[in-house]
Amino acid sequence: MKKDIIPYSKPSIDNSDIKSVVSVLKSGMLTQGKNVPKFEKLVSKFVNAKYAIAVNSATSALHLSCLSLNLKKNDIVWTSNNTFVSTANSALLCGAKVDLLEIDLNTNNICLEKLKKKLASTKKNKLPKILILVHIAGMPCDLKEVYKLSRIYKFNIIEDASHALGSKYFKDPIGNCKFSKITIFSFHPVKNITTGEGGMAVTNSKILFNKIKALRTHGILYNNNSIKKKIGKLPGFYQQKYLGLNYRMSDISAILGISQLKKLRLFIKKRNKIAKYYSKNLKNLPLIIPKFHKEYLSAFHLYIIKVNCKNAKKIRDEIFYKFLKNNFKINIHYIPVHSHPYFQKLGFCNKIFKISELYYNTAISIPIFPNLSLLNQKKIIKIIKSSFVTKN
Ligand SMILES: Cc1ncc(COP(=O)(O)O)c(C=O)c1O
């Protein structure tokens, strides 16, 4: 009999999700219906932000966020070297330049001390217009500290919260945009909730909201009463104001998002329970394991372990292959951005990101998702422990 493959993450889809999607399919209104605005309203309420714009991926949300902040040629964006390439690509797609920030091995997020030093030693005309913060694995970055720097050095903050829907920074949900201009989320199937493919940008700025909303649909303004009145056109009249794209989310996706959002708190609880179980059982091994922050809640989108001893890479590779042999399809988050051929061509080959390299050579994301069975959690722990048993 063929054995089941256990991935590092998996969507939790139940009958209520299936029923809701079927109801939209039966309605005939597959896109531009009532479910997208409804989903937007629910997410903005959940994260406590004024406005939300649903799109077809987090990549689209990042691209539109950069465009809405007028990012252009010769502007500079800084972001973490430990992220999915689309974070950095969103800036490149606007014609801007990207610089990458070294990470902190305690949090796997950007290193605040290094950020401070880099800002202080950068000429004024080379400072970033935007800093995209990435809350890796759902662990929030220190938003207040970065916000203080943004006031001094005059840059905008976008939060890439692809992993962090359901996370909390102190008592506030990630996405409330107290310390940033825009926060974006991903609803890819491996993420905390899914819409198949999908993403969302949230903001407290009406100007940015209107701009992102227009850019999502070709840069067109619909239902703009001032236009209708001024030109005396009929309802349905539209005008293209910006050069935009079609990044819309369908109603099929939105209804799935609405159904999934109802279970988000439960999903985060289950992820945290698994994380606690892992931490309890892995704490005495030569590993760096995720910390539970006293003041923040991580959504635990990922549980990243790092081997921390002599021959760390060799042992990490052994663990990796053991997982594959036992039908666990694990992963590493992420291959450092600077090391991809495209970024090497941009000139990153000469930069040395020692910490990112160390991270990449020692890290593994072990499976974590709401329906991961206790039996599989035990198997996962056993595989890791067996790699540290001294061989005679
Ligand atoms: C940190 C981060 N940013 C952006 C993205 C892009 O998300 P999407 O697949 O929804 O475009 C991902 C997805 O893996 C991600 O993990």
The ligand as an SDF file (V2000), in Angstrom:
LIG
                    3D

 16 16  0  0  0  0  0  0  0  0999 V2000
    7.0130   35.7940    3.2440 C   0  0  0  0  0  0  0  0  0  0  0  0
    6.2400   35.6030    1.9780 C   0  0  0  0  0  0  0  0  0  0  0  0
    5.9860   36.6680    1.2030 N   0  0  0  0  0  0  0  0  0  0  0  0
    5.2720   36.5550    0.0770 C   0  0  0  0  0  0  0  0  0  0  0  0
    4.7850   35.3470   -0.3480 C   0  0  0  0  0  0  0  0  0  0  0  0
    3.9840   35.2550   -1.6110 C   0  0  0  0  0  0  0  0  0  0  0  0
    2.7190   34.7410   -1.3420 O   0  0  0  0  0  0  0  0  0  0  0  0
    1.7150   34.3190   -2.5250 P   0  0  0  0  0  0  0  0  0  0  0  0
    2.0670   32.9180   -2.8760 O   0  0  0  0  0  0  0  0  0  0  0  0
    0.3520   34.4270   -1.9190 O   0  0  0  0  0  0  0  0  0  0  0  0
    1.9310   35.2560   -3.6420 O   0  0  0  0  0  0  0  0  0  0  0  0
    5.0260   34.2080    0.4210 C   0  0  0  0  0  0  0  0  0  0  0  0
    4.5480   32.8930   -0.0260 C   0  0  0  0  0  0  0  0  0  0  0  0
    5.1950   31.8850    0.1300 O   0  0  0  0  0  0  0  0  0  0  0  0
    5.7680   34.3270    1.6140 C   0  0  0  0  0  0  0  0  0  0  0  0
    5.9960   33.2670    2.3790 O   0  0  0  0  0  0  0  0  0  0  0  0
  1  2  1  0
  2  3  1  0
  2 15  2  0
  3  4  2  0
  4  5  1  0
  5  6  1  0
  5 12  2  0
  6  7  1  0
  7  8  1  0
  8  9  2  0
  8 10  1  0
  8 11  1  0
 12 13  1  0
 12 15  1  0
 13 14  2  0
 15 16  1  0
M  END
$$$$
